[in-house]
Amino acid sequence: MGRGRFELRFLFVILLISFGILFSASSKYLPDHSHEEITVSGKDLMRCEDVCVTDFDCVSVTGAQHQIKAPRPNVTLIKASETMLNITWSNGQWGAEMWETKYCKIRRRSVNKDQWMETPTLVPVKRGDEMMYAMDGLKPFTRYMLAVSCIGHYGHWSDWSLVAAGMTQESVPAKPPHVSYSIRASGSEGTQHLLLIWAPLHPRYSNGKVLGYNVTFYPPKYLGLKRTVTVTGLKISLEVLMERYEVAVSAYNSAGESPRRRLTVDAGHHRTLAPVRGLWVHSKDGVLWLQWDVPPQPASELAIEWRPTDSTHSLWWRVNSSIATPVALPGEIRPRQAYIISVYPVHEELCGPASSIEADLQYGSLVDVVGLEVVTVTRHGATVQWEWQRKTQRTSIHRYRVALQGGENAVESIPLFPDMHRYSFSKLMANSKYTVHVYIDTDGGNFSVDKQEFSTCLLETEEVISIAVPVGFVILAAGVIAKLSQFVYRKYIFPKIANPKLSPVGHWLLDPMYSSSGLISVLNLEDFVVADRCLLHIEQQIRSPSMDCPTEDVDTTYTSAEKTDYIDSDPSPGSTPSTCDTGSTGRRSPVAYNEGYVLNCPGDT
């Protein structure tokens, strides 16, 4: 074989020399290029060794345009550790006997990237050594794509080998999860509701498949209440005492547990963010689209959770709070499957309660508006309310709206969301008729599903009260003043003067029955003395004038007819009336007639 190679080489050199002589002989017929130098070079097809002939007049000519290329290697084995891949390969179809490899290079890329990275230095291969290389400094639990190219002592680099895949092993998670919390009233006396949510670990730090999370919580004052709970999701709800708590959360995989994220939570005070408003879901083009109102500050991001209604396994997605809505829910959404979608506002270590809605891929949000009614009406405003219930209409509804029509105002339309139950219209015209409609927006157009009519008041209740109360006070004050004036006038200015015509005494004195008789009859009380007492029972009263019977000397009593029925109250006409003898004075006083009185004269006792 060596002799054959020498003969080929010698023949090639002779041909080149002959070519040079012929060219020199014909140079006298060519233009004068005496200042130029021609170099004729040739290369061995096997050894790639340059064979150069230099003459005084020549040009540069490449004798061999085709160079041999090293055989394509084959990757035979990949062994993995946490941060290393050991690669083994062979020379390919030529075999090691026919080709001697001098150097190799290896390139790699992770499955989620398109750019290849080559080894910084060439990998030397010694004859007889197994061709292998340990690629270190890789990320744990990461899948890599690998390829090898080699070159021998001469020739070109080989084509890259077929791509081989290898995956590093898991290692302990490098970082703890980022945890946020919310404290709200639990409804039970002496306890609070503690909500913890956290973000999933980035693959750069998870170093493997996270199997779950350990949550440890306890009040330092009561170490006996220390508890550790293991969960597979990204949230947990706890009922705690109104005390200061220490909370620690860590992630773990098959290789071990991550460092712990520690929080100090004062459960004695409510700390939470405002919930997200205006959450709605509609279905379009086989995708669930979410929309919500811009969350109140200081929420910096939103944690979106969704799960099937018949499952406890949840998927999570974190988005910036300023993202434009609607947004498409990522992941695979199965048709004819209802999902519960919840959105949590998050800002650093604080979060808020969930705003949730039920939806599916066929109809979107599975809620309807029912029971529209007008609850209050004023002169320039009105308040309407409604209720939400599970969807009964089999229609994909993009959104609900409540619209006000009537008066001279333009139509006012407000979108409705499940966290809204009433709305107040303002700046209405007084004493005007209005109609409130509930519209649904669908792919086929807008339709009214409910309506209520009302009329605004001519006057506000407050206005009526503001007018009626002062008027009432004025009327009351006028009545009081009139009554007092009447009393003062009658008492001091226009006193009441007695009218004899209206006096019963005057009527009695002017009675013709008494004025026609000139006989004066005097009753003699001595005729009616019983047991030394002057007793008299008649149908009238007997009153002794004060000049004859002083008040302190007269005993005046009421005597019933039953106690004095032994006295003849109707004396015979022949009896002679007499006066009452008053004793020592011996004077007789006329007796005045009044009903129901009995006169006891002191002188008769």
JOPE-V218707 format. One record per backbone hydrogen bond with DSSP energy under -1.0 kcal/mol. NH is the residue of the N-H (numbers start at 1). CO is the residue of the C=O. If there is no record, write none. Layout:
{{NH | CO} {NH | CO}}
This chain:
{{5 | 1} {6 | 2} {7 | 3} {8 | 4} {9 | 5} {10 | 6} {11 | 7} {12 | 8} {13 | 9} {14 | 10} {15 | 11} {16 | 12} {17 | 13} {18 | 14} {19 | 15} {20 | 16} {21 | 17} {22 | 18} {23 | 19} {24 | 20} {25 | 21} {26 | 22} {27 | 24} {29 | 26} {30 | 27} {36 | 33} {40 | 53} {41 | 61} {42 | 51} {44 | 49} {48 | 44} {51 | 42} {53 | 40} {55 | 38} {61 | 39} {70 | 156} {74 | 90} {76 | 88} {77 | 88} {79 | 86} {81 | 84} {85 | 135} {86 | 79} {87 | 133} {88 | 77} {89 | 131} {90 | 74} {102 | 151} {103 | 151} {104 | 123} {105 | 149} {107 | 147} {108 | 117} {109 | 145} {111 | 143} {113 | 110} {117 | 108} {119 | 106} {123 | 104} {125 | 102} {129 | 126} {133 | 87} {135 | 85} {138 | 83} {141 | 169} {144 | 166} {145 | 109} {146 | 164} {147 | 107} {149 | 105} {151 | 103} {156 | 68} {158 | 150} {161 | 148} {164 | 146} {166 | 144} {168 | 142} {169 | 81} {171 | 207} {174 | 205} {180 | 197} {181 | 349} {182 | 195} {183 | 271} {184 | 193} {191 | 188} {192 | 240} {193 | 184} {194 | 238} {195 | 182} {196 | 236} {197 | 180} {198 | 234} {199 | 178} {205 | 202} {206 | 202} {207 | 203} {211 | 252} {212 | 252} {213 | 231} {214 | 250} {215 | 229} {216 | 248} {217 | 227} {218 | 246} {222 | 219} {225 | 222} {226 | 223} {227 | 217} {229 | 215} {231 | 213} {236 | 196} {238 | 194} {240 | 192} {242 | 190} {243 | 241} {245 | 265} {246 | 218} {247 | 263} {248 | 216} {249 | 261} {250 | 214} {252 | 212} {253 | 256} {258 | 251} {261 | 249} {263 | 247} {265 | 245} {267 | 243} {269 | 266} {273 | 351} {280 | 291} {282 | 289} {284 | 287} {287 | 284} {289 | 282} {290 | 327} {291 | 280} {293 | 277} {299 | 296} {300 | 346} {301 | 346} {302 | 319} {303 | 344} {304 | 317} {305 | 342} {306 | 315} {307 | 340} {309 | 338} {311 | 308} {315 | 306} {317 | 304} {319 | 302} {321 | 300} {323 | 320} {327 | 290} {329 | 288} {339 | 359} {340 | 307} {341 | 357} {342 | 305} {343 | 355} {344 | 303} {346 | 301} {347 | 350} {350 | 347} {351 | 181} {352 | 345} {355 | 343} {357 | 341} {359 | 339} {360 | 364} {364 | 360} {365 | 281} {366 | 358} {368 | 389} {370 | 387} {373 | 385} {375 | 383} {376 | 383} {378 | 381} {382 | 425} {383 | 376} {384 | 423} {385 | 373} {386 | 421} {387 | 370} {389 | 368} {391 | 366} {395 | 393} {398 | 441} {401 | 439} {402 | 414} {403 | 437} {404 | 412} {405 | 435} {412 | 404} {414 | 402} {416 | 400} {420 | 417} {423 | 384} {425 | 382} {428 | 380} {431 | 457} {434 | 454} {435 | 405} {436 | 452} {437 | 403} {438 | 450} {439 | 401} {440 | 447} {441 | 399} {442 | 445} {445 | 442} {447 | 440} {449 | 438} {452 | 436} {454 | 434} {456 | 432} {457 | 378} {464 | 460} {465 | 461} {466 | 462} {467 | 463} {468 | 464} {469 | 465} {471 | 467} {472 | 468} {473 | 469} {474 | 470} {475 | 471} {476 | 472} {477 | 473} {478 | 474} {479 | 475} {480 | 476} {481 | 477} {482 | 478} {483 | 479} {484 | 480} {485 | 481} {486 | 482} {487 | 483} {488 | 484} {489 | 485} {490 | 486} {491 | 487} {492 | 488} {493 | 488} {494 | 489} {502 | 499} {503 | 500} {507 | 503} {508 | 504} {509 | 505} {510 | 506} {515 | 511} {516 | 512} {527 | 524} {528 | 525} {529 | 526} {530 | 533} {533 | 530} {535 | 533} {543 | 592} {548 | 545} {549 | 545} {553 | 550} {555 | 600} {557 | 598} {567 | 564} {575 | 572} {582 | 587} {592 | 543} {594 | 541} {598 | 557} {600 | 555} {604 | 601} {605 | 602}}
